Amino acid sequence: MRKRILQIILIIMMGFIIHTMPVYADGEQTSFGSESYEWELDIESPIGIYAHATQGIRTVEIYVQYDPTMLAYQSGGELLEEGRIRISGNAWQAIEYKEMLQFIPLVAGKTQISILESTITDVYGEVHTTDSIQVPVSIAFPTDWTLTGLEVNDVLVEVFSPTTLQYELETTQANLEVIASPSSLQVEVLNAVLTMGENEAFAIVTGENGQKVRYTLQVTRIDDKEETTNAGNAINEVQVMTQGNYTTGIAIRNQSLIYILLIILLLVLRALFIVKLRMARKERNKKVRNYQEKDVRIVEWSEDKKRSTKKRVSKNTNRKNAVIEVNHVVMDFKREKDEATSIKEHIIRTIKGQRSYEMFRALDDVSFRIDAGEVIGIIGTNGSGKSTILKIISGVLAPTSGNVKVDTSKIQLLTLGTGFDVELTGKENVYLNGSLIGYTKEFIDEKYDEIVKFAELEEFMEEKVRNYSSGMVSRLGFAIATARTTPEILILDEVLSVGDMFFRKKSEKRINEMIHGGSTVLIVSHSTATIQTTCTKAVWIERGKLKQIGDPKEVCAAYGKLNNS
């Protein structure tokens, strides 16, 4: 399976490299040095213009167009007029001619630079013309941008966002008037006079520090006699229909093939991971069923951590209350020595067989048992294997050796933020994250309002998660994870310190309700106070080895002495 995954990754990466390599077709053509440009305000920025001919170039003549309201020309070629540059020269029979142009971005937003027409004379004296091409240019926002709203023709744009650069509008009025909030910001409207039908206008907003941002308004002027309300009154207001986002672009069709390849790669890896996880869970459940149908071996532990002699007992005797048994679990991970610093280096090392690995033992012969109704706290320093043992118990990971006897269908694992996609909205992530931890769509529909209210994010569910603070993400993840009724086995991986002080009290109350609802509970926490007040037994794992198991106060005291030494 791993070899197959590696082969798929290599094929996709090779396609990515081939796609990004500069390739010239036979014949004559002009091009830019990059597929797109991202520039900063008021900083001189270069752009390369190239001409190519397979038979060699004698002379070139290229005309370049740019938007002078967005860019200020600095150097390169010959400025014919504002917005138009002429490039000419002799390539001395070389197959490529290059000219660098320099601009200073004046206004934040999106624009483009175009090669309108070009003439290439080859070494034989034949004259060739090439098609016009464009390249997109994104100019980043000012760091202290204070714009909070736009008012178009006396109507406030309700869906306005300062980082959204394009809006589609409808109006019955012949002119556009735009006012910014706060009122200290100045607005200049270009193409403000509207004709019937579709129009394109621009609102250039000047900030308090003099920096500017341009917003594009796709305006459709309609006849007020044709569009009326139920009472027969004309529509005299601006209606915002759709919006484009500055970061993701105006249309999906303009996305590069690179992003498509990366999306395909992620989908393939996700599908393979899900298939492998399901197969592992199916196999584990099969082992559990076989285990329940016959006599088993159990391991008894004394308070001094010495393992007693193994004895064979019937499932109907001493073991009737044991719900989890961890037997001599060893977990090894393979990590690469001297990792590659680039995709190119990674592929070259793989092809040449120069990649080397070392084994890291995360867990070393760990054994313990948990009876029904116990609340177990797992402590240890960072990197000691606490989260790893929880993932093995829940069936997410399979141990290198040893085994865990448990019915994984009864387990609910709470670990915050798992499966969040920062490019989706909060609402979309509720359904995505909920489906990953086993909720049905019908269950999420029923619990959605309750989840949002508990997370205290009613006003932010339509915002993308990448705009959330870490505390907001934690609150949403906690609300999703705890929406279900108390399971038979509850596993909590660092979820008892969520959000601010007020939300933490609310989250602790919900966790205590789940803990005292009859579940068998495993808790991983760095807070020894939480372990001592909440748990009936503590397990101390240090650098992969089981150090001590027993009364929480005694175990936490020993753990504290180690950290203070």
N, C-alpha and C positions, 0 to 999 in steps of 0.2 A: 504493500500500500504506500509506504513512504517513498519507494523508488518511483512509483507511478506519479505521485504528487510532484516529486522533483522534476520528472520529465515534463510535466505540464507547465511548471513554472519556467523551466528553461526555454520551452517553445515560445511562451508568451513574452519572456524577456528578450529573446532573439528578435521576435517581431517588433518589439518596442524599439530596440536598437536600430534595426533596419529602417523603421519608420522615421526615426529622428536623424539619420545620417543624411547629409546633403547629397542629393542625386540629381544629376543633370541629364535631361533627355537629349537625344540627337537633335541638332538644329540650333536656332537662335532663340534666346529668351532673356527676360529681365526678372529680377527677384529682389526681395528684401533679405537682410541678414538673419531675420528671425520670423517666426510665425505670428508673434505678438510682442508688444512692448509694455512694460509697467514702469512709469516714471514718477518722480516726486516733483511737487510744486517748486518753482523758482530755482531748480537745479539744472544746469546745462546737461543735455542728454543727447547721445549720438544715435544715428540710425544709418545702416549700411545699404547702399544701392548697388546692385550687381548686374552686369551684362555678360552673357556667355554665348560663345559660338564654337562649335566643334571644329570648324575649319580655320579658326583664328580670326581675330578682329583687327580691322584697320582703323575705323572711327566709330564713335557712338554719339548719339544725341537723344537725351531722355528728358521728358517734362514731368515734374513732380508737383502735386497739388496738396496743400494742407489748409487747415482752418485757422486763419490768423486771429480769430477771437479766442482760440484755445492755446495756440502755440506762437512763440516769437522766434523768427528765423535768426540764426547767429552766423553760421558760416557753412561753406561747402557749395559747390556749383555757382550759379549766377542767379541772383534774385531779380526776376523780371518785373514783378509787382507783388504786393502783399498776397500771399496764398499761392504763388506760382514760382517754381524754380526750374532753371534750365541747366542740365548737366551735359557737357560735351568734352570729348577728348580723343586721344589717339592711344590705342592699346599696343602698338608696335608688334602686331601679329600674335599677341598672346590670346589664349582662349577665354580669358576672363578680364573684365574691367571693373574696378571698384571705386566708388566715391562715398565719402563719409559726410553726412549732413549733421549739423548741430542745431538743436532747438532748446528753448527754455519754456517749460509748461507754465501757462498763465492762469488756467482755470482747472479745478479738479473735475473729473468726470470721464466720459468716454468720447473718443474721437477716432479719426483714421487718417492715414497718409496714403495717397494714391499715386501710382505711376500711370499717367493718363495715356501717353503714347511714347513709343521709343523707336528709333531707327538705328539699325546696326549694319555697317558696311563691312563685308568680310574681306579677306586678303585677295580675293579674285575680283573685287570691285562690285559684287552683287549687293544690292540694298534690300534689307529685310526689316519688316515692321512686326512688332509683337503686340499681344493683347494687353489691355489695361488690367492692373491688379491693385488690391488694397491690402493694408495691414492694420489691425486694430491697435489702438494705443489707449491704455488705462492710466489715468493720472490720479494718484492717491489723494484721499481727503486730508485737509489740515488736521493736525493732532488736537487742536482746541476748538473744533467746530461746535458752535452753540445754537445752530438752527433747530427749532423745535416744531415748526408748523408752517404751512403755506395756505393762504386764502386766495382762491381764484374766483373772480367776479362776485365778491362778497360772500362766498360760500367756503367754509373751512373744509379742507381735504381731510376727512376723518381717518383714512388709511395711510396717512403720510408717515414716512420714516426718513430721517435725514440721510441714510445710506442707500435709499432707493432712488435711482436716477431717472426712471422713465415712468410716465403715467399715460393712460388712455382716458380721454375725457369726452363728454358730450355737452354742448351748450347751444342755446338759441341766439346768443348775442354775437354781434359782429366784431367785437374787440375783446382782447384778453387784458385783464388787470390783475396783477399778482402782488400780494402783500406778504411779507415774511414775519414770523414771530421768533424772537422778540423784535419789536418795531425798530430797534436801533440798526438792524441789518437792512442794507439797501438792495433793491431788486431792479434789474434791467430786463425787459421783455423784448426778445427779438421775434420778428414775424408776428406781431400782435394783431394785425388786421386779418380777419378770417373770411374766407370764401365759403360758399355752401359746399358741404361735403368734407373731405378729409384735409387736414392742415397739420403742419409741423411747426411748433413754436418752441422757443427756448427761454427759460427763466434763469438768469445769471445772478446769483446771490453773493453779495460781498460781505465777508465777515468783519468783525471788529478790528482785526489785525490787518485788514486789507486783502486777505486771500479770498479767492473766489471759487464757487462750485456751480456747475451748469446742470440744470434739470431739463430733460426733454419732455415736452407735452405733445402727445399725439391727439389733436383736437378734431372732433367731428362736429361741424356746425349743422344743426337740423332746422327744419322749417317749423316754427311754433304753431302753424296752422295744422300740421299733420300729426304732431305729437301733443296730445292733450290728456288731462287727468279725467277721472270719472265725472267731475263737475264741469268739464269743458274748459278749464283754465289752461293756458299755455304753460309749457315747461320753460322756466326762465332761470334755472339753476344749473350748476355744473355737477355732473354725475361721474364719479370715479369708477371706472369699469374694471381695469386690470392694472397691474404694476409689474415692473421688471426689477430685478435686484442687482445692485452694483457689483456684488462679489461673484455671484454665479453667472452673470451675463443676462442679456435680454432674451435670448432664445436658445433652446437646446441644439438647434441645427448648427449653431456656430461653434459647438464644442469640438475640440480636437480629437482625432483618433486615439491619441494617447490616453485620454480619460476613458474612452470606451474599452480599451484593452485592460486598463486597471480595474474597471468595474467587472469585466468578465473574469479576471483573475480572482477578485474577491468573492464573486458568486461561486466559482468552481471550488475554491478552498472552503467556503462555508458549507457547500453541499457535501463535500468529502468529509468534513468534520462531523456534520450531523449524522451521516450514514455510519461513520465509525463509532460515534457515541451511542447510537441506537443499537448497533451490533453488540457493543460492550455491555450495555444494560441488559439486553436480551440474554446474553450468555451468563451474566451475573445472576439474574433472576432465576435462570435455569439451575444454576449451582445452589442457590438458596432453597429452591423447591426440593432438590435432591438431598440437601443437607437436612431439611425438616423431616424427611421420610425415613431417616435411619438414625441410629445412635451416633453421637458426635463426641469429639474430644474438646474439653474446655480447659481453660487455664485459670487457676485460683491465685489471687494475689494477697499477700499479707501486708501489714502496715509498714514493715521494714523493707519492702520492695523485693524480697526474695521470692522467686517463683517456686511453688511447691511441685511435688511430683505430679505429672499429668495422670489423670485417672479417667477411665471410661465410664460414662453415666448415661442413663436413658434420657431422651428428650422430655419425658413426663415426670422427671424427678427434680433435681436441683436447678436445672436450666429453664424452668418454666417461665421465670421472670426476666431472663436475659434477652434484650432486644438487639444489642449490638455486641459483637465479639471481634476484636482486632487481634489477629494471631500472627506474630513474628513478621510484621510488615516491613519490607525493605523497598525503598524507592530511589532509583538512580536516574539522573538526568544526564544527557550528553550535551556538553557545551563546547563550542568551537574555540580553539586557541587562535589568537591573533586574527580577529575578525576582519574581513575585507571592509574597506572604507567607501567602496562604490560598487554599483551593479556590474560595471565592466570588470573590475578586479575579482568580484565574486564568481562571474562566469568563467573567467580565464583560469582561476584556481580550480574550479570544478572540473573543467575540461582536462587540465593537466594533472588532476589527481593530487593537488598540493594542499588540500584542506586537511587539517588534523584536529582531533577532538580529545577531550579529556572527560572522564566520568566524575560526576558530582553526586555524592550520596546525601540526599535530603532527609531520609529516614533510615534508621539502622536498628532492625530487630525490635520494633515497637509492638507491645502487646498490652491490652487491657480489655475489660468488659464493662458494659453498662446495662443496668437492670431497668425495668420499666418504671417510669416516674422519677428517675434520678435527674438532677440538674448538674451537669458536669462542666466545670470551667477549665479551659486549656490555656496555660500560660507559657511564656518563654521569650527570649530575646528575638529581635528581628532576624529572619532567615533561619530559624530553628526548625521549621517544618510544620508549624501549627495549621496554616491554611491548607498545606498539602495533605495532611491526614484527614481534614474535613472533606476535601474533594475526593479522596479515595473512599471514605465512608459513604458519601452521597452518590458514588458511581461515576463521577466525572472523569476520574483518573483510574487506571488499573495499576496495581503495585508491581514492581519488578519481581518480587517473591513474597510469600506469605499470602494471607487472605483475610477478608472481612466478611463476616456472616451477618447479614442484615437484609430486611425487605426494603429495597430502595423505593418501591412505590408508595411507602408511607412517609417518606422524607420530604421536608420542605427546607431548602437551603436559602438563607437570606444573606446576600452579599450585595452591597449597594452599587448601582451604576452599571451592572453587567448588561451588555447588549444595547447600551445607549448609542444612538447615531446623532452626532452633533449637528448634522445638516438637516435633520427633521425637526418639526415643531414639538413642543411639549406634549400636545395631544397625540400626535403620531407616535411618539416614543412610549406613551402609556400602553398603546396597543402592541407595539413591537416588543417592549420589555416584558409586558404581561404574557405574551404568547411564548416567549423564550423560557419563562419559568412555569409554564404549564397552564395558564389561564385560557379559557375559551373566549371567543369574541362576545358571546352572550353574557358571560360572567363580567367581562370588562365593561360592556354597555351598562349593566346593572350597577356596577360599583364605580363608574367613572366620576360622577359628581362627588361621591364620598372621598375618592382618592384626591381629587383637586382641592376639595375643602380642607382635608387633613394636611395637605402639603402647603396650604396657604398661597396658592399660585393662580388664583382665579383670573387675574388680569394678564397672565403671561403665557397661557397655554397655546396661543397662536404664534408665539415667538419661537425662533430656532433655539435649540438647546445650547448651541455654541455661544449665544449671547447671555446665557445664565451664569451666575456666580457659582462657585463650588458648593456653597451652602444650599442654593436653590436646587442644584442637581441632586445633592444628598437627600434633601427633603422629599423630592419627587420619587427618587429611588426607594426610600423607606416607605412612603405611602403605598407604592405599588406592591412592594414585597410583603407588606403586612395586611393586605386587603382581604386575604383569604381567611376562613375560619381556622382555628388551631388544628394543626396536623398531629398525627401520633408521634412523629419524631421531628423536632424542630432544631435546625442548625443555624447559629448566628455567627457570622464572620465579621467582627468589628462593626457592629451596627448599633452599639449602645452609646455612641457619642456623636449624634447627628445634629447639625445645625447649631443655632444660637442657644443661649441658656433657656429661653422660654420654650422653644420647640423641643429641646432635649428633655425637659420635664414631661412634655406630652408624649414623646416617643418612649421614654422609660415606663410610663404608665401603661402604654399599649403592650410593650414587651412583657411587663409583669403579668398582665392579663393573660397573655399567651402562655407564659411559663407556668402559671398556676391553674391553667385550664386542663391539667391532666397529661400534658405532653412529656415525653422524654426529651431533654434539652441538652444541646452541646453549645457552649459559648467560647469563642476566642476573643480575648480582650487583653489589652496592656494594663488595664486598671485592676490592680490587686484588690482595691476596695470593693469594686463591683463583684469580683469573684467571691470574696469573703461574705458579702451580704446576700448574694443571690444564689450561690451554688451549694449543693449538698456534698460534693466531692470535687477535688481539684487534681488535674493531671499536668505535670511539669515536663515539657519536652525541651531539651537544650541541645542545639547543634545536631539535631536528628536523633538523639538518644533519649529514652525515657529515664528521667532523673528521679522522680518521686510521684507517688499517687496516694491520696488519702484525704484527711481533713483539710478543708480549704485554708484555715488559719495557719496550720502547721506547714503546709506546702508553700503558702505565700511568704511565711516568715523565712523559710529556707531559701526561697528564691530572692527575697530581699537582701539576705546576707551575701549571696553571690554577687549581686549587682553593686553592693556597697564595698566589696572587698577590692 
